[in-house]
Amino acid sequence: MSYRPVVDLLPAHELDMGGTIVKQSLPTQKVERIDPFLLLHHFGPYEVAPGSDPLDVGPHPHRGFEPVTFLYSGGLRHRDSRGNTGYLQGGDVQWMTSGRGIIHSERASQEFLDTGGTMEGIQLWVNLPAAHKMVQPRYQDIKADQLQLLDFGPGVQARLVAGDFEDKQGPVATYSPLLIIQLELEAGAALNLPLPVDFNAGLYLLDGELQLNENFNYAGPYLINFGQTGSSIHLQGVAAKTRALLIAGAPIGEPVTNYGPFVMNTQTEIMEAMRDYQMGRMGFYTEY
């Protein structure tokens, strides 16, 4: 069995997003995207006093891709111009298909505002193929107990979010083939993770340390970008607890043009997205 080689090690640099500090490992000057994945932001962990919202992301539009939130701890409230309202707690996943256009906001839930605590999560942007960029928007609110648990033996916790793995299927419906697994390894715990040969793949280490492919050790936060040769990756926990997110998917292989919250295939389509948003064709959403 051959292991996938590491082709890029992408550190998670801190970035100020309107007063909120996030760790960005994708895109970078070195790697623009890991097709079909466009962006990875790790927010927190923030220790928050009651009444404070560490995110406080007001209404803003999206078109042409899927913004995904993996909430590790805390509480979030999602609301959008399609009439969806969702509440996330630690372990939940919010998978939103922006499609032809949607306006939404993400703020701390009232329960979290009342109590305070630790807020931490990841936002991942997944590209949509050209054939699906103008689909009707869709909101998938995935609770922690809906995620499929994978059995890799003692000391390994693995939750299947999207895609097929062995005889199990993740709860998220996707527009292109994906495999997304949340992992947690104790020190000494190991697993061999087979990957589809035609998928691009990356592993984001939130924290901790692991040995990769029975060779080098890596400590988070980093995004490890793998080459396409090889059939698997081998992971072994080194720290007391290591958390990682595997992102793998079939490359879409189409031109990408993006401007802020819009991701399309051509500059003309970006101009059309800006026009449609200004004309109210992505709906209307007023906070309340």
PAZAPA-4460 file (N, C-alpha, C; in steps of 0.05 Angstrom, whole numbers, plus 32768, in hexadecimal, padded with zeros to 4 digits):
% residues 288
    n_x    n_y    n_z   ca_x   ca_y   ca_z    c_x    c_y    c_z   seq   type   mol
   8011   7FE8   8000   8000   8000   8000   8012   8019   8000     1      M     A
   800D   802B   7FED   801D   8043   7FEB   800F   805B   7FF8     2      S     A
   801E   806C   8005   8013   8083   8013   8014   809C   8001     3      Y     A
   8001   80AD   8005   8001   80C7   7FF6   8017   80D9   8000     4      R     A
   8026   80E5   7FEE   803C   80F7   7FF7   8031   8112   7FFF     5      P     A
   8040   8120   8010   8039   813C   8017   8046   814E   8002     6      V     A
   8035   815F   7FF5   8040   8171   7FE1   8042   818E   7FEB     7      V     A
   8031   8194   7FFF   8031   81AF   800A   802A   81AD   8028     8      D     A
   8038   81BD   8038   8031   81C1   8054   8029   81DE   8058     9      L     A
   8010   81E3   805D   8005   81FE   805C   7FFE   8207   8078    10      L     A
   800F   8219   8084   8009   8223   809F   7FF0   8233   80A0    11      P     A
   7FE3   8233   80B7   7FCA   8243   80BB   7FD1   825E   80C5    12      A     A
   7FD3   8272   80B4   7FDA   828D   80BC   7FC2   829C   80C7    13      H     A
   7FC7   82AC   80DB   7FB1   82BC   80E7   7FA9   82D2   80D4    14      E     A
   7F90   82D7   80D2   7F84   82EB   80C0   7F6F   82FA   80CF    15      L     A
   7F6F   8314   80CD   7F5B   8325   80DA   7F43   8328   80C7    16      D     A
   7F2C   831D   80CF   7F14   831F   80BF   7F01   8332   80CD    17      M     A
   7F05   834B   80C9   7EF3   835F   80D5   7EF3   835E   80F4    18      G     A
   7F0B   8359   8100   7F0D   8358   811D   7F0C   833C   8128    19      G     A
   7F05   8328   8117   7F06   830C   8120   7F1F   82FF   8114    20      T     A
   7F2F   82F3   8125   7F48   82E7   811D   7F42   82C9   8116    21      I     A
   7F48   82C2   80FD   7F45   82A6   80F4   7F60   829C   80EA    22      V     A
   7F63   8282   80E9   7F7C   8276   80DE   7F76   826C   80C2    23      K     A
   7F83   8276   80AE   7F7E   826F   8092   7F95   825F   8087    24      Q     A
   7F8E   8246   807E   7FA3   8235   8071   7F9D   8231   8054    25      S     A
   7F86   823B   804B   7F7F   8239   802E   7F6C   8250   8029    26      L     A
   7F71   8260   8014   7F87   825F   8001   7FA0   826B   800D    27      P     A
   7FB7   8266   8000   7FD0   8272   8007   7FDE   827C   7FED    28      T     A
   7FF4   828A   7FF0   8002   8293   7FD8   800E   827B   7FC9    29      Q     A
   8012   8265   7FD7   801E   824D   7FCB   8008   823B   7FBE    30      K     A
   7FF2   8238   7FCC   7FDD   8226   7FC2   7FC2   8236   7FC2    31      V     A
   7FB8   823A   7FAA   7F9F   824A   7FA8   7F87   823A   7FB0    32      E     A
   7F86   8220   7FAA   7F70   820F   7FB1   7F79   81F2   7FB0    33      R     A
   7F6A   81E1   7FBE   7F6D   81C4   7FBB   7F53   81BA   7FAF    34      I     A
   7F51   81BC   7F96   7F38   81B7   7F87   7F2A   819E   7F91    35      D     A
   7F11   81A0   7F9B   7EFD   81B5   7F98   7EFC   81C8   7FB1    36      P     A
   7F10   81C8   7FC2   7F0F   81D8   7FDB   7F1D   81F3   7FD6    37      F     A
   7F0F   8208   7FDE   7F17   8223   7FD8   7F23   8232   7FEF    38      L     A
   7F19   822D   8007   7F21   823D   801F   7F1D   822C   8038    39      L     A
   7F30   8230   804B   7F2D   8223   8065   7F35   8238   807A    40      L     A
   7F22   823F   808B   7F26   8251   80A2   7F20   8241   80BC    41      H     A
   7F33   8243   80CF   7F2F   8238   80E9   7F2C   824F   80FD    42      H     A
   7F14   8250   8108   7F0F   8266   811B   7F0E   825B   8138    43      F     A
   7F1C   826A   8149   7F1E   8261   8165   7F36   824E   8169    44      G     A
   7F37   8241   8181   7F22   8244   8196   7F24   8260   81A4    45      P     A
   7F0D   826C   81A6   7F0A   8286   81B5   7EFD   8280   81D0    46      Y     A
   7F08   828B   81E5   7EFC   828A   81FF   7EEB   82A3   8202    47      E     A
   7ED1   82A0   8204   7EBF   82B7   8201   7EAE   82BB   821A    48      V     A
   7EAD   82D4   8223   7E9C   82DB   823A   7E7F   82DC   8232    49      A     A
   7E6C   82D9   8244   7E50   82DB   823E   7E4A   82F6   8230    50      P     A
   7E39   82F6   821C   7E31   830E   820E   7E42   8315   81F7    51      G     A
   7E58   8307   81F3   7E6B   830D   81DC   7E67   82F9   81C6    52      S     A
   7E69   8303   81AD   7E67   82F3   8195   7E82   82F5   8186    53      D     A
   7E92   82E0   8186   7EAD   82E1   817A   7EAC   82E2   815B    54      P     A
   7E95   82DA   814F   7E93   82DA   8132   7E83   82F2   8128    55      L     A
   7E69   82F3   8130   7E58   830A   812A   7E59   8310   810C    56      D     A
   7E53   82FC   80FB   7E54   82FF   80DE   7E38   8307   80D4    57      V     A
   7E34   8320   80CC   7E1A   832A   80C3   7E13   8321   80A7    58      G     A
   7DFC   8329   809D   7DF2   8320   8083   7E06   8326   806C    59      P     A
   7E0B   8312   805C   7E1D   8315   8045   7E15   8300   8030    60      H     A
   7E1B   8304   8017   7E12   82F2   8001   7E27   82DD   7FFB    61      P     A
   7E1E   82C7   7FED   7E30   82B4   7FE1   7E23   82AA   7FC7    62      H     A
   7E34   82A2   7FB5   7E2B   8294   7F9C   7E41   8282   7F92    63      R     A
   7E39   826A   7F88   7E4A   8259   7F79   7E5B   8245   7F87    64      G     A
   7E57   8242   7FA2   7E67   822E   7FB1   7E58   8227   7FCA    65      F     A
   7E64   8216   7FDB   7E57   820D   7FF4   7E68   8214   800C    66      E     A
   7E60   8228   801C   7E6E   822D   8035   7E64   821A   804B    67      P     A
   7E77   820D   8058   7E72   81F8   806B   7E7E   8200   8086    68      V     A
   7E6F   81FD   809C   7E78   8203   80B6   7E79   81EA   80C7    69      T     A
   7E91   81E3   80D2   7E94   81CD   80E5   7E97   81DA   8100    70      F     A
   7E84   81D8   8112   7E86   81E4   812C   7E90   81D0   8140    71      L     A
   7EA7   81D6   814C   7EB3   81C3   815F   7EAA   81C9   817C    72      Y     A
   7EA5   81E2   8182   7E9A   81E9   819C   7E8D   8205   819A    73      S     A
   7E7A   820A   81AC   7E6C   8223   81AC   7E50   8220   81A2    74      G     A
   7E45   8236   8198   7E29   8236   818E   7E26   824B   8179    75      G     A
   7E1B   8244   8162   7E16   8257   814C   7DF9   8257   8143    76      L     A
   7DF0   826E   8139   7DD6   8271   812D   7DD9   8279   8110    77      R     A
   7DCF   8269   80FD   7DCF   8270   80E1   7DB3   8279   80D9    78      H     A
   7DB2   828E   80C8   7D98   8297   80BD   7D9D   82A1   80A1    79      R     A
   7D8B   829C   808E   7D90   82A5   8072   7D77   82AF   8064    80      D     A
   7D7C   82B9   804B   7D66   82C5   803B   7D53   82B1   8030    81      S     A
   7D58   8297   8034   7D45   8282   802B   7D33   8279   8041    82      R     A
   7D35   8287   8058   7D23   8280   806F   7D2E   826A   8081    83      G     A
   7D47   8262   807D   7D53   824D   808E   7D5E   8259   80A8    84      N     A
   7D5A   824C   80BE   7D67   8252   80D7   7D71   8238   80E3    85      T     A
   7D8B   8239   80EA   7D97   8221   80F6   7DA7   8228   810E    86      G     A
   7DA8   8216   8121   7DB8   821A   813A   7DCC   8203   813C    87      Y     A
   7DE6   820B   813E   7DFB   81F8   8140   7E07   81F7   815C    88      L     A
   7E0D   81DF   8165   7E1C   81DB   817E   7E35   81CB   8177    89      Q     A
   7E47   81C9   818A   7E60   81BB   8185   7E5B   819F   8179    90      G     A
   7E69   8199   8163   7E66   8180   8155   7E54   8181   813D    91      G     A
   7E44   8196   813A   7E32   8199   8124   7E40   81A4   810B    92      D     A
   7E33   819F   80F4   7E3E   81A8   80DA   7E28   81B7   80CB    93      V     A
   7E2E   81CE   80C0   7E1C   81DD   80B0   7E26   81DE   8093    94      Q     A
   7E17   81D2   8081   7E1F   81D0   8065   7E0C   81E0   8054    95      W     A
   7E15   81F6   804A   7E03   8208   803A   7E0C   8209   801D    96      M     A
   7DFA   8204   800B   7DFE   8207   7FEF   7DF4   8222   7FE6    97      T     A
   7E07   8234   7FDF   7DFE   824F   7FD8   7DF1   824F   7FBC    98      S     A
   7DFB   823E   7FAA   7DEF   823C   7F8F   7DEC   8257   7F82    99      G     A
   7DD3   825D   7F78   7DCE   8275   7F69   7DCF   828E   7F7A   100      R     A
   7DCF   828B   7F94   7DD2   82A3   7FA5   7DC1   82A2   7FBF   101      G     A
   7DCE   82A8   7FD5   7DC1   82A9   7FEF   7DCF   82BE   8000   102      I     A
   7DC0   82C9   8013   7DCB   82DC   8027   7DC7   82CF   8042   103      I     A
   7DDC   82CF   8052   7DD9   82C2   806D   7DEB   82D0   8081   104      H     A
   7DE6   82CA   809A   7DF6   82D3   80B0   7DFC   82BC   80C3   105      S     A
   7E12   82BE   80D1   7E1A   82AB   80E6   7E22   82BA   80FE   106      E     A
   7E14   82B5   8114   7E1A   82C3   812D   7E19   82AE   8144   107      R     A
   7E24   82B6   815A   7E22   82A5   8172   7E04   82A1   8179   108      A     A
   7DFE   8289   8182   7DE2   8283   818A   7DDC   8291   81A4   109      S     A
   7DC3   8295   81AA   7DBB   82A3   81C3   7DC4   8293   81DB   110      Q     A
   7DC3   8278   81D9   7DCC   8268   81EF   7DEA   826C   81F5   111      E     A
   7DFA   826F   81E0   7E17   8274   81E4   7E1B   8290   81EF   112      F     A
   7E0C   82A3   81E5   7E0F   82BE   81EF   7E08   82C0   820D   113      L     A
   7DF5   82AF   8216   7DED   82AF   8232   7E03   82A4   8244   114      D     A
   7E11   828F   823A   7E24   8281   824C   7E41   8287   8246   115      T     A
   7E47   828F   822D   7E63   8291   8225   7E70   8276   8223   116      G     A
   7E8A   8275   8220   7E98   825B   821E   7EAC   825B   8208   117      G     A
   7EB1   8244   81FC   7EC6   8241   81E7   7EB8   823E   81CC   118      T     A
   7EC1   824E   81B9   7EB6   824D   819E   7ECD   8244   818B   119      M     A
   7EC9   822F   817B   7EDD   8226   8168   7ED0   8218   8151   120      E     A
   7EDA   821D   8139   7ECF   820F   8122   7EE1   8213   8109   121      G     A
   7ED8   8207   80F4   7EE5   8209   80DA   7ED0   8211   80C6   122      I     A
   7ED7   8224   80B4   7EC7   8229   809C   7ED7   8220   8084   123      Q     A
   7ECA   8210   8073   7ED5   8205   805B   7EC4   820D   8044   124      L     A
   7ED1   8217   802E   7EC2   821D   8016   7EC7   8207   8002   125      W     A
   7EB1   81FB   7FF8   7EB2   81E6   7FE4   7EA7   81F0   7FCA   126      V     A
   7EB6   81EE   7FB5   7EAD   81F8   7F9B   7E96   81E7   7F90   127      N     A
   7E85   81F4   7F7F   7E70   81E6   7F70   7E78   81E4   7F53   128      L     A
   7E73   81CD   7F46   7E78   81CC   7F29   7E67   81E0   7F1A   129      P     A
   7E70   81E8   7F03   7E61   81FC   7EF3   7E44   81F4   7EEF   130      A     A
   7E3F   81DB   7EEB   7E24   81D1   7EE6   7E11   81D5   7EFD   131      A     A
   7E1D   81DA   7F15   7E0C   81DC   7F2D   7E0F   81F7   7F3B   132      H     A
   7E1E   820A   7F30   7E23   8223   7F3D   7E09   8234   7F41   133      K     A
   7DF5   822F   7F2F   7DDD   823E   7F31   7DC5   822E   7F3B   134      M     A
   7DCB   8218   7F4A   7DB5   8209   7F56   7DA7   8219   7F6B   135      V     A
   7D8F   8211   7F73   7D82   821E   7F89   7D92   821A   7FA3   136      Q     A
   7D94   822F   7FB3   7DA3   822C   7FCC   7D97   8216   7FDE   137      P     A
   7DA8   820A   7FEE   7D9F   81F4   8000   7DAF   81F7   801A   138      R     A
   7DA1   81F0   8030   7DAD   81F1   804A   7DAA   81D6   8058   139      Y     A
   7DC1   81CA   805F   7DC1   81B0   806D   7DCC   81B5   808A   140      Q     A
   7DBB   81AF   809D   7DC1   81B3   80B9   7DC6   8197   80C5   141      D     A
   7DE0   8190   80C8   7DE8   8175   80D0   7DF0   8175   80EE   142      I     A
   7DE1   8166   80FE   7DE7   8164   811A   7DFC   814F   811F   143      K     A
   7E0A   8152   8135   7E21   8140   813B   7E19   8123   813A   144      A     A
   7E01   811D   8144   7DF9   8101   8146   7DF1   80F5   812B   145      D     A
   7DF0   8106   8116   7DEA   80FC   80FB   7E03   80F4   80EC   146      Q     A
   7E1A   80FB   80F6   7E33   80F4   80E8   7E39   80D7   80ED   147      L     A
   7E43   80C9   80D8   7E49   80AD   80DA   7E64   80A9   80E9   148      Q     A
   7E64   8097   80FC   7E7D   8091   810B   7E8B   807A   80FC   149      L     A
   7EA5   807E   80F8   7EB5   806A   80EA   7EC7   805C   80FF   150      L     A
   7ECA   8042   80FC   7ED9   8032   810F   7EF5   802D   8106   151      D     A
   7F08   803B   8112   7F25   8038   810C   7F33   802C   8124   152      F     A
   7F24   8023   8138   7F31   8017   814F   7F34   802A   8166   153      G     A
   7F3F   8021   817C   7F41   8031   8195   7F52   804A   8191   154      P     A
   7F49   805F   819E   7F58   8078   819E   7F54   808A   8186   155      G     A
   7F42   8081   8173   7F3C   8091   815B   7F1E   8097   815B   156      V     A
   7F17   80B0   8159   7EFB   80B8   8154   7EFA   80C4   8138   157      Q     A
   7EE9   80B8   8127   7EE6   80C1   810C   7EC9   80C5   8105   158      A     A
   7EC2   80DC   80FA   7EA6   80E2   80F3   7EA5   80E9   80D5   159      R     A
   7E95   80DA   80C7   7E92   80DD   80AA   7E7D   80F2   80A4   160      L     A
   7E85   8109   8098   7E73   811F   8093   7E68   811D   8077   161      V     A
   7E79   8117   8063   7E70   8116   8047   7E7F   8100   8038   162      A     A
   7E71   80F3   8026   7E7D   80DF   8015   7E78   80C3   801F   163      G     A
   7E82   80AF   8011   7E7F   8093   8017   7E9A   8089   8022   164      D     A
   7E99   8079   8037   7EB1   806C   8042   7EA9   8050   804B   165      F     A
   7EB5   803D   803D   7EAF   8021   8042   7E90   801D   803F   166      E     A
   7E82   8015   8054   7E65   8010   8050   7E54   8026   805C   167      D     A
   7E60   803E   8060   7E51   8054   806D   7E51   806C   805A   168      K     A
   7E3C   807D   805E   7E39   8095   804E   7E34   80AD   8060   169      Q     A
   7E43   80C3   805B   7E3F   80DB   806B   7E23   80E7   8065   170      G     A
   7E19   80F7   8078   7DFE   8101   8076   7DFB   8119   8062   171      P     A
   7E11   8125   805A   7E0F   813C   8049   7E0C   8134   802B   172      V     A
   7DF9   8141   801D   7DF6   813E   8001   7E08   8152   7FF3   173      A     A
   7E18   8149   7FDF   7E2B   815B   7FD2   7E27   815A   7FB4   174      T     A
   7E32   816F   7FA7   7E30   8171   7F8A   7E48   8166   7F7B   175      Y     A
   7E5D   815E   7F89   7E74   8151   7F7D   7E7E   813D   7F91   176      S     A
   7E8C   8128   7F89   7E96   8113   7F9B   7EA9   811E   7FB0   177      P     A
   7EA3   811A   7FC9   7EB4   8124   7FDF   7EB7   810E   7FF4   178      L     A
   7ECC   8111   8005   7ED0   8100   801C   7EDA   8113   8032   179      L     A
   7ECA   8118   8046   7ED2   8129   805C   7ECD   811B   8077   180      I     A
   7EE3   8119   8086   7EE3   810A   809F   7EEF   811B   80B5   181      I     A
   7EE2   811D   80CC   7EED   812A   80E4   7EFB   8114   80F4   182      Q     A
   7F14   811A   80FD   7F24   8106   810B   7F2D   8111   8126   183      L     A
   7F2F   80FF   8139   7F3C   8105   8153   7F4C   80EC   815B   184      E     A
   7F66   80F0   8160   7F77   80DA   8167   7F84   80DE   8182   185      L     A
   7F84   80C9   8192   7F93   80C9   81AB   7FB1   80C2   81A5   186      E     A
   7FC2   80C8   81B8   7FDF   80C1   81B4   7FE1   80A3   81B0   187      A     A
   7FF0   809B   819B   7FF5   807F   8195   7FE0   8072   8183   188      G     A
   7FC8   807E   8181   7FB3   8073   8170   7FBA   8077   8153   189      A     A
   7FB4   8064   8142   7FBC   8065   8126   7FA6   805B   8114   190      A     A
   7FA6   8065   80FB   7F93   805B   80E7   7F9F   805E   80CC   191      L     A
   7F96   804D   80BA   7F9D   804F   809E   7F84   8058   808F   192      N     A
   7F86   806E   8080   7F6E   807A   8074   7F71   8079   8055   193      L     A
   7F62   8066   8048   7F63   8064   802B   7F54   807C   801F   194      P     A
   7F5F   8086   8008   7F53   809C   7FFA   7F4E   8095   7FDD   195      L     A
   7F38   809E   7FD1   7F33   809A   7FB5   7F4B   80A5   7FA4   196      P     A
   7F54   8095   7F91   7F6C   809C   7F82   7F69   80B6   7F72   197      V     A
   7F50   80BD   7F6A   7F4C   80D5   7F5A   7F44   80EE   7F6A   198      D     A
   7F46   80EC   7F85   7F3F   8103   7F96   7F58   8113   7F9D   199      F     A
   7F55   812E   7F9D   7F68   813E   7FAB   7F62   813C   7FC9   200      N     A
   7F76   8140   7FDA   7F72   813C   7FF6   7F84   814E   8007   201      A     A
   7F79   8157   801D   7F88   8167   8031   7F80   815F   804D   202      G     A
   7F92   8163   8060   7F8C   815D   807C   7F92   8176   808C   203      L     A
   7F7E   8181   8099   7F83   8199   80AA   7F85   8190   80C7   204      Y     A
   7F9C   8197   80D3   7FA1   8191   80F0   7F98   81A9   8100   205      L     A
   7F83   81A5   8110   7F7B   81BB   8121   7F8F   81C0   8138   206      L     A
   7F98   81AA   8143   7FAB   81AB   815A   7FB7   818F   815E   207      D     A
   7FC8   818D   8172   7FD5   8174   8178   7FEC   816E   8165   208      G     A
   7FF3   8155   8163   8009   814C   8152   8005   812F   814A   209      E     A
   800C   8129   8131   800A   810E   8127   8021   8106   8116   210      L     A
   8025   80EC   8114   8039   80E2   8101   802A   80D9   80E8   211      Q     A
   8035   80E2   80D1   8028   80DE   80B7   8038   80CA   80A6   212      L     A
   8029   80B6   809C   8035   80A3   808A   804E   8095   8096   213      N     A
   804D   8091   80B1   8062   8083   80BF   807D   8090   80BB   214      E     A
   807C   80AB   80B8   8095   80B9   80B0   8098   80D2   80C2   215      N     A
   808F   80E9   80B8   8093   8102   80C6   807C   8108   80D9   216      F     A
   8082   8119   80ED   806E   8123   80FF   8065   813F   80F7   217      N     A
   804C   8145   80FA   8041   815F   80F4   802F   8168   810B   218      Y     A
   8031   8183   8111   8022   818E   8127   8010   81A4   811B   219      A     A
   7FF8   81A7   8126   7FE5   81BB   811D   7FEB   81D7   8129   220      G     A
   7FDF   81EC   811D   7FCC   81EB   8106   7FDB   81EC   80EB   221      P     A
   7FD6   81D9   80DA   7FE1   81D7   80BF   7FCD   81C9   80AD   222      Y     A
   7FCE   81D0   8094   7FBF   81C1   807F   7FD4   81B2   806F   223      L     A
   7FD2   8197   806E   7FE4   8186   805F   7FD6   8180   8045   224      I     A
   7FE3   8187   802F   7FD9   8182   8014   7FE8   816A   8008   225      N     A
   7FD8   8156   8000   7FE4   813D   7FF6   7FE5   813C   7FD7   226      F     A
   7FF8   812E   7FCD   7FF9   8128   7FB0   7FE4   8112   7FAA   227      G     A
   7FE0   810D   7F90   7FCB   80FA   7F88   7FD5   80DE   7F85   228      Q     A
   7FF0   80DA   7F86   7FFA   80BE   7F85   7FF7   80B1   7FA0   229      T     A
   7FF4   8097   7FA1   7FF0   8089   7FBA   7FD3   8085   7FC0   230      G     A
   7FCD   8071   7FD1   7FB2   8069   7FD6   7FA7   806F   7FF2   231      S     A
   7FB9   8078   8004   7FB0   807C   801F   7FC2   808F   802E   232      S     A
   7FBA   8097   8046   7FCB   80A5   8059   7FCA   8096   8074   233      I     A
   7FE0   8096   8082   7FE2   8088   809C   7FE7   809D   80B1   234      H     A
   7FD6   809D   80C6   7FD7   80B1   80DB   7FDB   80A3   80F6   235      L     A
   7FEC   80AF   8107   7FEF   80A5   8122   7FF1   80BD   8135   236      Q     A
   7FE1   80BD   814A   7FE1   80D3   815D   7FFB   80D4   816D   237      G     A
   8005   80EC   8171   801D   80F0   8181   8016   80FF   819B   238      V     A
   8007   8114   8198   7FFE   8123   81AF   7FE8   8114   81BE   239      A     A
   7FE1   811E   81D6   7FCB   8111   81E5   7FB1   8111   81D5   240      A     A
   7FAC   8126   81C6   7F95   8127   81B4   7F9C   8138   819C   241      K     A
   7F96   812D   8185   7F9A   813B   816B   7F80   813B   815C   242      T     A
   7F78   8153   8153   7F60   8156   8143   7F67   815E   8126   243      R     A
   7F59   8151   8113   7F5F   8156   80F7   7F46   8154   80E7   244      A     A
   7F46   8162   80D0   7F30   8161   80BD   7F3A   8158   80A2   245      L     A
   7F31   8141   8098   7F38   8138   807E   7F25   8143   806A   246      L     A
   7F30   8151   8055   7F20   815B   803F   7F2A   814F   8025   247      I     A
   7F1A   8140   8017   7F22   8133   7FFE   7F0A   8135   7FEB   248      A     A
   7F11   8138   7FD1   7EFB   813A   7FBD   7F06   8137   7FA1   249      G     A
   7EF4   812F   7F8F   7EFB   812E   7F73   7EFE   814A   7F68   250      A     A
   7F15   8150   7F5C   7F19   816B   7F51   7F05   8172   7F3C   251      P     A
   7EFA   818A   7F3D   7EE7   8194   7F29   7EF5   819B   7F0F   252      I     A
   7F0D   81A6   7F10   7F1D   81AB   7EF9   7F12   81C1   7EE6   253      G     A
   7F04   81D5   7EF2   7EF9   81EB   7EE2   7F06   8205   7EEA   254      E     A
   7F04   821A   7ED9   7F0F   8234   7EE1   7F00   823F   7EF9   255      P     A
   7F0F   824D   7F0A   7F03   8259   7F22   7F09   8277   7F22   256      V     A
   7EF3   8287   7F24   7EF6   82A3   7F27   7EE6   82AB   7F3F   257      T     A
   7EF3   82B9   7F52   7EE5   82C0   7F6B   7EE8   82DD   7F71   258      N     A
   7ED4   82E8   7F7E   7ED6   8304   7F88   7EC6   8304   7FA2   259      Y     A
   7ED4   8307   7FB8   7EC7   8307   7FD2   7EB6   82EE   7FD6   260      G     A
   7E9C   82F2   7FDA   7E8A   82DB   7FE0   7E7F   82CD   7FC8   261      P     A
   7E89   82D2   7FB0   7E7F   82C6   7F98   7E95   82B5   7F8B   262      F     A
   7E8F   829D   7F83   7EA2   828B   7F76   7E95   8280   7F5D   263      V     A
   7E9F   8289   7F45   7E93   8281   7F2C   7EAA   8277   7F19   264      M     A
   7EA3   8274   7F00   7EB7   826A   7EEC   7EC2   8280   7EDB   265      N     A
   7EB4   8297   7ED8   7EBE   82AD   7EC7   7EB9   82C7   7ED5   266      T     A
   7EC8   82DC   7ECC   7EC5   82F6   7ED7   7EA9   8301   7ED1   267      Q     A
   7E9E   82FA   7EBA   7E83   8303   7EB3   7E6F   82F9   7EC7   268      T     A
   7E72   82E0   7ECF   7E60   82D4   7EE3   7E63   82E2   7EFE   269      E     A
   7E7B   82EB   7F05   7E7F   82FB   7F1E   7E70   8315   7F1C   270      I     A
   7E72   8323   7F05   7E63   833C   7F01   7E45   8338   7F03   271      M     A
   7E3C   8321   7EF8   7E1F   831B   7EFA   7E17   8316   7F17   272      E     A
   7E28   8309   7F26   7E22   8303   7F42   7E20   831D   7F52   273      A     A
   7E32   8330   7F4D   7E31   834A   7F5B   7E18   8359   7F54   274      M     A
   7E11   8359   7F3A   7DF8   8366   7F31   7DE0   8359   7F3E   275      R     A
   7DDF   833F   7F3E   7DC7   8331   7F48   7DC3   8336   7F66   276      D     A
   7DDA   8337   7F75   7DD8   833D   7F91   7DCD   8359   7F96   277      Y     A
   7DD8   836D   7F87   7DCF   8388   7F8A   7DB2   838C   7F82   278      Q     A
   7DA8   837C   7F6F   7D8D   837E   7F66   7D79   836D   7F77   279      M     A
   7D83   8360   7F8C   7D72   8350   7F9D   7D6B   8335   7F93   280      G     A
   7D79   832B   7F7F   7D72   8311   7F73   7D7C   82FA   7F84   281      R     A
   7D8C   82FF   7F99   7D94   82EB   7FAC   7D83   82EB   7FC5   282      M     A
   7D6D   82FA   7FC3   7D5B   82FC   7FDA   7D61   8313   7FEC   283      G     A
   7D52   8316   8001   7D55   832B   8014   7D56   831F   8030   284      F     A
   7D67   832A   8040   7D6A   8320   805B   7D70   8337   806E   285      Y     A
   7D5F   833C   8081   7D63   8350   8095   7D65   8343   80B1   286      T     A
   7D79   8349   80C0   7D7C   833D   80DB   7D65   8345   80EC   287      E     A
   7D5D   8332   80FD   7D49   8337   8111   7D4E   8327   812A   288      Y     A
***
